[in-house]
Amino acid sequence: MRMLPLFFTLFLFLSGCKSDEICDIELHNFVTLLNGNFSSREQAERESGYYNIGLSNISIWKNQPGFWIYQELFNSENPKKIYTQRILKIERVDSITISSSSYIIPNQKKYSNGWKKASIFDQLRIDSLKIRSGCEVYFRKKTSSIYQGKTNNRTCTSNSIKNVAYITSNVVISHDIISSWDRGYTIDGKQIWGKIQGPYIYKRISDD
């Protein structure tokens, strides 16, 4: 007798899905883990060579197909000092893999501190973005709430950092922590950019 209500609950959930992405519970949960405000303050106080950096991820374009996120890294003590601005598209690759594709924003300064007001992106057209081809991060679940991701080897080329031929990214996402380790290498495979000791550790400070 208990199976009947469960069946109808599942039926109502599936019939109410507006897209494959919304019906994909794991993909939705992954985006929920990624969204929010984070800080490396604790790491900066504990380990030399690491700075107090703010990391904010906010969902945008909720009426568009797929999951889109605006990501910004900035100086926590001076939020106007911004290190990185980009838009991420989160997608299902296969039954065990989720990808995060990175896009360059035109006229980035216009969207500074955009994590405070998602509606500012309503005026930004998706077709104005430029994808960073080869820089996709591919995630797989390690536990019920921990995902590990990395770029493919040597595919994320760089023209903006002197003498850096390609960049690798290793990312771990969990309920309250995002760790991110970006490193740049010469064409011969020598690391000349990014931390040697280990990743930046960002802890969740707010769900806003």
Phi, psi and omega per residue, in radians:
M1 nan -0.522 -3.112
R2 -1.297 -0.351 -3.101
M3 -1.233 -0.483 -3.085
L4 -1.120 -0.882 3.081
P5 -1.057 -0.651 3.126
L6 -1.105 -0.715 3.120
F7 -1.076 -0.798 -3.116
F8 -1.186 -0.599 3.085
T9 -1.092 -0.800 3.118
L10 -1.129 -0.721 3.138
F11 -1.072 -0.772 -3.132
L12 -1.125 -0.683 3.127
F13 -1.102 -0.834 -3.082
L14 -1.219 -0.682 -3.127
S15 -1.228 -0.357 -3.139
G16 -1.566 -0.045 -3.139
C17 -1.169 2.328 3.109
K18 -1.616 -0.318 3.136
S19 -2.741 2.914 3.105
D20 -1.080 -0.593 -3.108
E21 -1.110 -0.752 -3.114
I22 -1.189 -0.610 3.117
C23 -1.252 -0.313 3.134
D24 -1.463 1.652 -3.047
I25 -1.082 -0.733 -3.120
E26 -1.101 -0.740 3.126
L27 -1.092 -0.740 3.103
H28 -1.077 -0.757 3.133
N29 -1.149 -0.629 3.099
F30 -1.067 -0.806 3.126
V31 -1.098 -0.651 3.106
T32 -1.091 -0.713 3.089
L33 -1.112 -0.649 -3.070
L34 -1.295 -0.615 -3.073
N35 -1.226 2.563 3.060
G36 2.287 -3.047 3.134
N37 -1.943 2.338 -3.059
F38 -2.332 2.810 -3.134
S39 -2.568 2.548 3.070
S40 -1.712 0.334 -3.062
R41 -0.964 -0.827 -3.095
E42 -1.074 -0.715 3.115
Q43 -1.157 -0.713 -3.134
A44 -1.098 -0.601 3.127
E45 -1.317 -0.445 -3.040
R46 -1.679 -0.596 -3.024
E47 -2.141 2.317 3.114
S48 -1.251 2.591 3.107
G49 1.572 -0.084 3.104
Y50 -1.937 2.443 -3.086
Y51 -1.822 2.807 3.104
N52 -1.413 1.676 -3.059
I53 -1.967 2.390 3.052
G54 -1.625 2.475 3.092
L55 -2.255 2.092 3.132
S56 -2.164 2.285 3.070
N57 -2.136 2.225 -3.124
I58 -2.400 2.346 3.121
S59 -1.225 2.407 3.108
I60 -2.303 2.958 3.058
W61 0.888 0.869 -3.082
K62 -1.166 -0.291 3.108
N63 -1.573 -0.042 3.128
Q64 -1.659 2.693 3.078
P65 -1.065 2.484 3.096
G66 1.519 3.101 3.110
F67 -1.897 2.102 3.136
W68 -2.033 2.360 -3.101
I69 -2.302 2.333 2.979
Y70 -1.593 2.254 -3.132
Q71 -2.119 2.350 3.130
E72 -2.410 2.340 2.994
L73 -1.981 2.336 -3.027
F74 -2.639 2.890 3.071
N75 -1.238 2.058 -3.072
S76 -1.072 -0.534 -3.121
E77 -1.496 -0.273 3.099
N78 -2.534 1.426 -3.040
P79 -1.001 -0.304 3.106
K80 -1.294 -0.274 3.083
K81 -1.562 1.723 -3.018
I82 -1.792 2.337 3.140
Y83 -1.658 -0.728 -3.065
T84 -2.520 2.385 2.984
Q85 -2.303 2.280 3.098
R86 -2.800 2.871 3.055
I87 -2.011 2.353 -3.128
L88 -1.933 2.456 2.980
K89 -1.982 2.140 -3.095
I90 -1.766 2.199 -3.058
E91 -2.427 2.724 3.000
R92 -1.469 2.221 3.104
V93 -1.643 -0.903 3.066
D94 -2.649 -2.934 -3.018
S95 -1.124 -0.339 -3.096
I96 -2.173 0.053 -3.033
T97 -2.239 2.370 3.045
I98 -2.111 2.407 -3.137
S99 -1.980 2.629 3.021
S100 -2.138 1.944 3.119
S101 -1.714 2.427 -3.070
S102 -1.827 2.367 -3.126
Y103 -2.149 2.457 3.081
I104 -1.465 2.358 -3.110
I105 -1.679 2.234 3.050
P106 -1.258 2.533 3.114
N107 0.918 0.977 -3.000
Q108 -1.005 -0.655 -3.071
K109 -1.002 -0.518 -3.137
K110 -1.073 -0.432 -3.061
Y111 -1.930 0.302 3.117
S112 -1.006 2.382 -3.086
N113 1.002 0.527 -3.138
G114 -1.118 -0.295 3.102
W115 -1.143 -0.269 3.107
K116 -1.412 -0.340 -3.071
K117 -2.654 1.630 -3.058
A118 -1.098 -0.440 -3.083
S119 -1.137 -0.291 3.132
I120 -1.095 -0.405 -3.109
F121 -1.479 -0.076 3.101
D122 -1.095 -0.462 -3.125
Q123 -1.551 -0.052 -3.136
L124 -1.676 2.199 -3.126
R125 -1.497 2.389 3.127
I126 -1.040 -0.656 -3.094
D127 -1.297 -0.027 3.060
S128 -1.575 -0.154 -3.136
L129 -1.391 2.682 3.080
K130 -2.098 2.083 -3.105
I131 -1.256 2.485 3.021
R132 -1.540 1.462 -3.043
S133 -1.066 2.325 -3.135
G134 1.574 -0.120 -3.098
C135 -1.778 0.262 3.115
E136 -1.113 2.438 3.050
V137 -1.814 2.231 -3.089
Y138 -1.863 2.151 -3.053
F139 -1.896 2.532 2.975
R140 -2.350 2.554 -3.100
K141 -1.299 2.330 3.087
K142 -1.834 -0.648 2.998
T143 -2.382 -3.007 -3.102
S144 -1.094 -0.404 -3.101
S145 -2.399 0.388 3.112
I146 -2.240 2.235 3.112
Y147 -2.143 2.370 3.054
Q148 -1.952 2.364 -3.119
G149 -2.416 2.747 3.094
K150 -2.753 2.795 3.037
T151 -1.394 2.818 2.986
N152 -1.235 2.763 -3.049
N153 -1.220 2.132 3.012
R154 1.158 0.258 -3.095
T155 -1.601 -0.390 -3.089
C156 -1.595 1.503 -3.083
T157 -1.333 2.735 -3.097
S158 -2.282 2.333 3.043
N159 -2.040 -0.077 -3.013
S160 -1.759 -0.275 -3.129
I161 -1.933 2.173 -3.039
K162 -0.972 2.258 3.071
N163 1.179 0.027 3.111
V164 -1.565 2.119 -3.125
A165 -1.542 -0.648 3.133
Y166 -2.667 2.776 -3.098
I167 -2.131 2.486 2.999
T168 -2.025 2.568 3.102
S169 -2.266 2.279 3.023
N170 -2.112 2.179 -3.041
V171 -2.300 2.399 3.025
V172 -2.166 2.240 -3.116
I173 -2.093 2.237 3.059
S174 -2.357 -2.992 -3.014
H175 -1.028 -0.773 -3.050
D176 -2.140 0.051 -3.052
I177 -2.395 2.405 2.946
I178 -2.148 2.147 3.043
S179 -1.897 2.392 -3.066
S180 -2.409 2.200 -3.107
W181 -2.229 1.779 3.110
D182 -1.803 2.291 -3.131
R183 -2.386 2.489 3.135
G184 -1.970 2.471 -3.046
Y185 -2.250 2.659 3.004
T186 -1.317 3.008 3.132
I187 -1.082 -0.384 3.126
D188 -1.547 0.002 3.094
G189 1.557 0.311 3.112
K190 -1.639 2.241 3.129
Q191 -1.293 2.185 3.132
I192 -2.266 0.038 -3.127
W193 -2.554 2.529 -3.140
G194 1.648 2.934 -3.112
K195 -1.216 2.477 3.067
I196 -1.627 -0.622 -3.037
Q197 -1.138 -0.705 -3.054
G198 2.846 -3.066 -3.027
P199 -1.333 2.835 2.894
Y200 -1.304 2.429 3.134
I201 -1.979 1.987 -3.133
Y202 -1.858 2.162 3.125
K203 -1.802 2.470 -3.127
R204 -1.112 2.306 3.109
I205 -2.052 -0.228 -3.119
S206 -2.871 2.644 3.059
D207 -1.762 0.141 -3.112
D208 -1.258 nan nan
